[in-house]
Amino acid sequence: MATLALFGIDDLALPQSLQEAVEHGEVFTRAWVVELILDLVGYTADKDLCEVRLVEPACGGGAFLGVIASRVSASCRAHGRPISDASDAVRGFDLLGRNVELSRAEITQTLQDDGWTLGDAERIATDWVRQGDYLLQADPDRRADYVVGNPPYIRLEDVPDDRMAAYRDACQTMTGRADIYIGFYETALRSLTPGGRLGFICADRWMRNQYGRGLRRLVTQRFSMELVLAMHDVEAFDEQVSAYPAITIISNQAQGAAVAADTTRSFGASQAHKFADWCRSDASERIETNEFKAVRLPHWFPEEESWPAASPARLAMLEDLAKRFGLLEDARTATRVGIGLATGADKIFLTTDAEGVEADRLLPMAMVRDTTSGTLDWSGTYLVNPWNVDGDLVDLNAYPRLASYFDKHSDVLRKRYVAVKQPRRWYKTIDKVDAGLTHRPKLFFPDMKLTIHPVLDEGGLYPHHNLYFIVSDAWDMRILGGLLLSRVAQAFVEAYAVKMRGGTLRFQAQYLRKIRVPHPSAIEESDKVALADAFDRRDVEAATEAALRAYGLAELPE
């Protein structure tokens, strides 16, 4: 169950909003999911479980602890130990006193059913479960060989300010609007003994969004991501929730091989056993059934900005391409990805009036609407350009018509933040104009599209800020355009980019920079011709066929 533990506070003393959030946010994990997590971290009854420490940081009603008690009991029987030897083997924490009692009752009943006396069972239950704040516990109480559970998922605004401040002080990765579970991940990871393992079922948004960046950095720098099992459509809880859960297994050791896996709605207990057996067996590099797909990767993705989200086969392909090819943005080919110009006042700085100011103060601008057809169709929009070619603002005394134009709009221009900060430069745009960019061949990419949409500018237009661009000294833009029109390039962006409502993708610079490409000199001449021709004809399938050959791929996995 996911709840939040607050040390030393009775239920009735909790702020009402927080108590309601905890109670409404309680989600019971199904027993077979608990069994799977314990199997994946290696917490099995054949080991002497009295010799290790497991911590459940938010135990709720005991969904995890009941299964854990059963395994500890079986371990004690197998190793000839009394159950009393396990008094320090497990620790569970929770916010609500009633949950502490429910967990203790679950443990007691499980141990009694296994044949231990009521007195021994009750003593173990009392020793194991504490009412306390896991995030603020003294370090010795948290040290663990295993940390497992379903960490809390409580809205930031429902946590009192002073309590949230204490959490942020304790957990460096809880920045911005981080959900509480980020702190539970960090605290659990830092508590692991060498070789120790964390096994959580939790929302997987932290692997991609901004507030998870600190946690991703911590994992990539100090730990090993061993397994990610996406369970978005699986009934993993006793109640339906829209949390996009995944099981993550992370260990306290250098990064090694990793498993990426996905499931279908029909994934259940019997399939979980089969999946766990495959993970332990090293029998094959990948497995695909009607209920799940999985692949072994030589290592996890090292970036902290965002981890890719795709099918296991796609992830394996992306990892392979990352190993064999360089990034699109590359100093060796002088290939650069950038964003168009932001003005801070488009209604003033953009115009279709070619006579309003001096002719050399009008810079032809490419807009998103100019790229719709796939061929650049300029709509006649100009930037009223306040910049010299040397990168400084023009002297308005030298341009009376420009000075008159800006003076007419000075009330609006002077109120902008950039103008308030620099009152003498009140007529500047937010971004400077890069004078050398206009006449270079370049590819434009609209920010939001369903599919990747490179459009060639032979030179002559400057991009508006809703367009991203690529320039290069080494690439023929038509050949590169064909490569980027392909579904191989689309696969990179799909894996990393934010997906909006209706499936629209954000083709922003940080996602375009994730694309891997062959060196232009390594592409066969026939494939160069095919890529350029496919680009000219806007033929995605032909571009994909040529791209697959250029990348040395037999097919594009779904």
N, C-alpha and C positions, 0 to 999 in steps of 0.2 A: 504494500500500500504506500502511496506517496503522501506524506504529511511533512510539516515543518516542525523541528524540535527547538524549543526555546527553554533554556536552562533555568530551573528554579522558579517557574511561574505556574501557578495552579490554573486549571482550565477557566475558572470563573474570573481570574484576574486578567485574562487576556483582553486586549482591545476587541470590541465586538466584531469589527470588520475582519480582523485577522482570524478570530475564532471561527467565524462563518466561512471564510475562505478555506481554512484548513478542513472544516467539516464537509463543505461542498466539494473540495478537491480530493477527497479520499477515493482512491482507485485501487481496488483489490486485484493483484496479479494472479492469474490462474496458476494452479499448482504445477502443471506440466511446463510452463514457462520458467518457473523457479527451478525445476529439475534441470532444464536445459542450461540455464545460466550456471548452476553449480557444476554440471558436467563440463562445460566449456572452460571454466576457470580451474578445473581439476580438483574440486573439493569433493572427493569421493570416499566412500566408507572403507575401501581397502587400505587407506592411509591411516596412520595414527593421528586422528584429528585432535586428540588431547595435547599434542605437541605443537599445534599451530593456533593462531588467533584469527578469528573471523569477526568482522564488524558489520552490522546492518545499521546504517545511519538514520533511517526513518522507517521504523518497523511497523507502524500502523497497528492493524489487528493481528499481525503475526503470520501473514501469508508466506513470507520467507522463513521465519523462525520455526514454524511447524515442520517444514521439510528439512531444515538444517538440524533440528532436534532428532529427527528420524535417522539422519545420516550419522550424527555423532553417536547415537545409541548403537547403531549397527557397528560402528568402528570400535566402540568400547567392548562389545561382545567379541568381535574378531580378534582383538588384541588382549583379551583377558583383563580388562580394567573395570573397576567400579565406576559408575556414572559420576561419582563425586570428583573423580580426576578431571572432569571436564568443566569444573566451575569457572575457570579462567579462559576457556576455549572460545567463548562467544560473548560479544557485547552488542546489545541493541539499544537504540535511543529513540525517543519520541516526545513530541510536544504534549499531547493530551494524556492526562492521567488515566482516562478510561481506556485508551489504546494500550498503555502499559499493562493494565490489568488484563485486557483481552489477549495480549501477546503472552503474558505469563500463563494464562489459563490454557492457551493453545499448546504451549510447550509442556505444561504439566500433563495435559491429557495425552499428548503424543508419547511421552515417556512412560506414563502409566500403561498405556496400551501395549507398549513394548516390554512390559513386565517389571519395570522398576517400581519401587515403593512410592507411596504418595509423599512421604516425607522427603525422600531424595529428589523426587521430581519437583516438588515445590521449592526446595532449596536451590536447585539448578536454575529454575525459572526466575527466582528472585535475584540470583547472582548475575544472570545474563542480561536482564532488561532493566534499563534505567530511564527515569524521566530527566531529560537533559538536552542541552543545545549542542548538537554534534559539531557545529561550526566553531563553537567557542570553548570546547572541552580542552583540558590540559593535554598536551601532546602524548604523554604515556598512556592515557585512556584510549587514544585513537590508534596507536601503533597496531598494525595488522599485517598478516600474511595474505588475507583475502578481505576485500570489501565488496559486498553485493547488495543489490536492492533496486528500488524504484524511487529515485530521489524526488523531492518535492517540486511541485509545479504550481507556484503561487504568484499571482500578479504583483508586480513591484509596488503598485500603489496601495496594496493591502498590508504592506509591512510598515510598522511605525518607523518614523525617520531615525530615531536614535538607535533602533535595532539594526536598521539597514546600514547606518554609519559604522556600527561595530562590525558588521559582516564585511563591508568594503575594506575596513582596516585589516581584517584578518585574511581576506581573500583578494589578492592582487588582481586576479583575472576578472573580478566582478566590476567591470567598467560600463559606462553608458547605461543603457536600459537592460542590463543583463538580468535574466531570470534567476531565481534562487538556486536552481539546480546547477548553475555554473559554479557556485561556491562549493556545492557538495562534491562535484567532480574534483575541483582543485584540492580541497581538504583531504579527500579520500586518496588521491594520487600521492600527495606529499606524505601521507601516513604509511605508505606501503614499505615493508622491509625489502631489501634487495631480492629481486626475483618475484616479489609479491604481485598479486593480480587483482584488478578491479573488474567487476562484471555488473553493469547497470542496464536496465531497460528504461529508456528515456526518449523524449523528443530529440530528433536528430538535427534540429535547426542550427544548433551551435556549430556544426561542421561547415556551415556556409555563410551565416550572417555576420554582421559587423560585431555584435556583442560577444560572439564566440572567438574572436581573433586571439585574445589573450590566452584562452584555454588551448586553442590549437597550437600556439607558440610553445606553451608549456609542454604539451604532449610531444611535439616534434623535437624539442631540444633535450628532453630528459627521459622520455618513456618510449615504449614500443606499442604502437597500435597493432594488436594482433588480429582483431576480427571486428567487422561491422556486418551485422545481419539486419537488413531493413525488414520491418514487419508492418508496413503502413496499412495493409488491408486485413491483417490477421486479428482475430478476436483473442487478443492476449490478456484482456482484462475482463472482469466479471460484468462491467458495464461498458457501453460504447463510449469511446472518447475520440476526439479529433486532434490527436497529438502527434501523428506521424512518428510512431515509436521505432526505435532500433535497439538491438542489443549490441553493446560495445564491450570488448574485452581489451584492456590495456594493462601492460605489465611494467614493472620497475626494472628495466634493463635496456640495453642498446637496441635500436630498431632492427628487427629481423623480418622474416617473411610475414605476410599478412593474408588474411582471407577476406574477400569481399563477397557478400551473398545477398540475395533478394528472395522474397517469398510471394506466394499468391494467397488468395483468401482461404484456400483449402489446407494451408499449412497447419498442422496440429501435432498432437502428442507423438503419434507413431512416426511422422515425418521428422520431428525434432530429434528422435533417437537416431534415425538414419543420418541426419545431418551431423550430429555430434560424433557418430562413428566415423563418418568420412573425414571430419576435421582431425580426429586422432590418428587416422590410418596412414596418411601420406601415400595413399594408393594411386591417386591420379591428380593431375594439375587442375582439373575442373570436373564438375558434375552438373547435370541438368535433368530435372524431373518435372512432372506437372505441378509440383508444389513448391519447389525451390530451385534456384540456380546459384552456383558458387564457383569461385576461381581462386587459386592461390597466386598471390603476387610476390615477387622477390623482396619487396619492401613496400611500406606505405608512402603516400605522397608527402614530400617534404615541405611543401609550401604552408605558410601560416595564413595567407590572405584568404584562401578558400579551398576546401577539399571538393573534388568532383563528385557529382551525383549521377550515376548511370547504372545500367545493368552490369553485372559482374563481367560479362564478356567485353563490354565497352570499356570498362575500367582497365581490364587487362590490355586491350588495344592501346588505350591512352598511355599506360605505363610503358608499353613497348615502344611507342613512338617517341615518348619523352627520353627514352634511353638512346634512341638511334638518330634523333634529329634535333637541330637547334631551334630556338624560339624565333617567332616571326620578327620581333624587334631585336635587331642584332647589329652591333657596331661593326662587325666584319663586312657586312653587306651595306652598311649605312642605311639600314631600314628602320624607319621610325614610325610609331603610332602616336597620333595626337588627337586633340579635340579642337573644334572650331572656336571662333571668337565669341566671347560673351560681352555684350555692350553695357548692360545695366540699365538700358533705356531703349529698347528696340523701336518704340514708336517715334523716337527722335532720331536715332542714329541710322535707322534703315529707311530707305526711300526709293521710290520708282521715278522720281522727278530728276531727269538728267540735266536740268537747267538751274536748279536751285542754288548751287554753290559752284565754285571753280571746278573745271573739268578734272584737274589732277587731284582733287579732293574726293573724288568718287571712285570707290573700289568695288568692282562687280562681285557680288556675294552669291554663293551657292546655298540654296535653301533645301530643306527636306523635300518639299513639293517638287523641286526640280529633278529629283532622282526617281520618281515613282515608276516610270516606264522601264527603268534599267539603263536607259541612255540619257545622258544629261541634257535637260531641256530648260535652259535658263529663262527665268520668269521676269528678268529685268530689274532685280533688286540690287541696290547699291548700299554700301556702307558710306556714310558721311564720315570721312576718315580724318581724324585729328593727328595722325602720326606721320613723322618723317621716315625716310628710308633708313636713317641712322638709329631709329628706335626711340627718338625723343618727340615730344609734342611740338607741333608746328607753332610758329609765332603768328598769332591771330592778326597782328598788324599787317602781315604780308598777304593776308587773304580776307579782304573786306567783306565779300559775300559770305564766306564761311563764318566770319566773326558775327555778322548780322544774324545769320541763321542760329548760331548757338546762343546769342544774346536773347533772341526771341523766346528760347526755351530755357533760359538760365534759371528760372525759379525751380523747375523740375530737376535740372541737372545738378544744381548746387545742393539739393536736399539729399542726394544719394549718399550712401555710406562712404564710398570711395572719395567723393568730393568733400565731405565733411572732414575726413582724415587728412586730405591734401587740398586745402581750399584754393591754392594757386594753380592747381591742375584740375580745376572743376569740370573741364570739358573732356576729360579723358574717358575712354572706354575701360571696362574692368580689365580686359586683356589687351596687351599690345599687339599690333599688327606685325607679323613676321614678313618683312618685305620680300624675302626670297621665296616664300611659299607659293605666292600667286601663280607664277609662271612655270612651276614645276609640274610634270605629270604626276597624278595622284589618284588614289582610289578613295571614294567617299562611301561611308556606311551610315545610313539613318540609325538613330539611337534605338528605336523600337520597331521591330518587325517580327513576323512569325518565322521567317527564314533569313539566312544571311544574304545580304543584298549589296555586293560591291558594285559601284558605278564609277566609270572612268571619267576623269577630267584631264584632257590632254594638256592643260595649262591655260590659265586665264581667269579662273574664279578662286575666290577665297571662301573657306567653309564657315558657315554659321555654327553656333555652339550646339545645335541639335544634330550636327554631323560630326562623325569621327573620320579621320583620314590616315592614309598610309603613303609615305614617300620612300624612295629607295634609290641608291646609286647603282645597284647591281641588277635589280629585277627589271625585266620588261613588264610593264604594268598589265598588259593583256594576259600574259602567262600567269602572273601572280593572281590576277583577277579570276582566271579560270580555276586555279587551285583553291581560292577562297570562296568561289561559287559552289564548290563541291560539298557533298554531304559529309565528307571527312572533316572539313573545316567546321561545318555546322555542328558536328559531334563534339568538338572541343567547347564551343560556346554553350551548347545545351548542357554540358556537364558542369560548367562553372557559373553560368549567368543566372541572374535573378529572373524567374519566370513570372510574368504578370498574369492578370485575369485573362482567360481565353487562350492561354498558351503563348502570348506575346513575349519575346525575349528582349533583353537589354543588350545591345551590341556596343557596350562601352569599351573604352580603351583597355581597362584592366582585364577584360575577358578576351578581347582580340589578342592581347599580348600572351595569352595562354596557348595560342595556336602554335603547333610545331610544324616546320616546313623543311623540305630538302634544300640543300644549297642549290641555287639556280644552275650552277655548272654541272651538278650531278644528275639533272633531268635529261633523259634521252631527247634528241631533236624531234623525233616523231611525236613524243608526248608533249613537248613544248607547242608544236603546231596544233595538236588536238586540244590542248588547254586554251590556247588563244582563240581558236575557232569556236569552241564551246562557249567561251565568255562572250564573244561577239554575238552569238545566236541566243544567249541566255538559256542554254541547254544544260540544266542541272545534271541530268543523267549522264550525258556525254562528259561533262566536267568531272563527275564522280568516277567514271570508268578510267579516265586518264589519270586522275589523282591517285586512285588505287595502285596503278602501275608505278607512279612516281614514288609512292610510299612503300612499295614492295608488299602490298596487302592483297590477299586473295579475295577478300570480301569485307564488307562493312558489317560487323555484328550488330544485331538489334539490341 
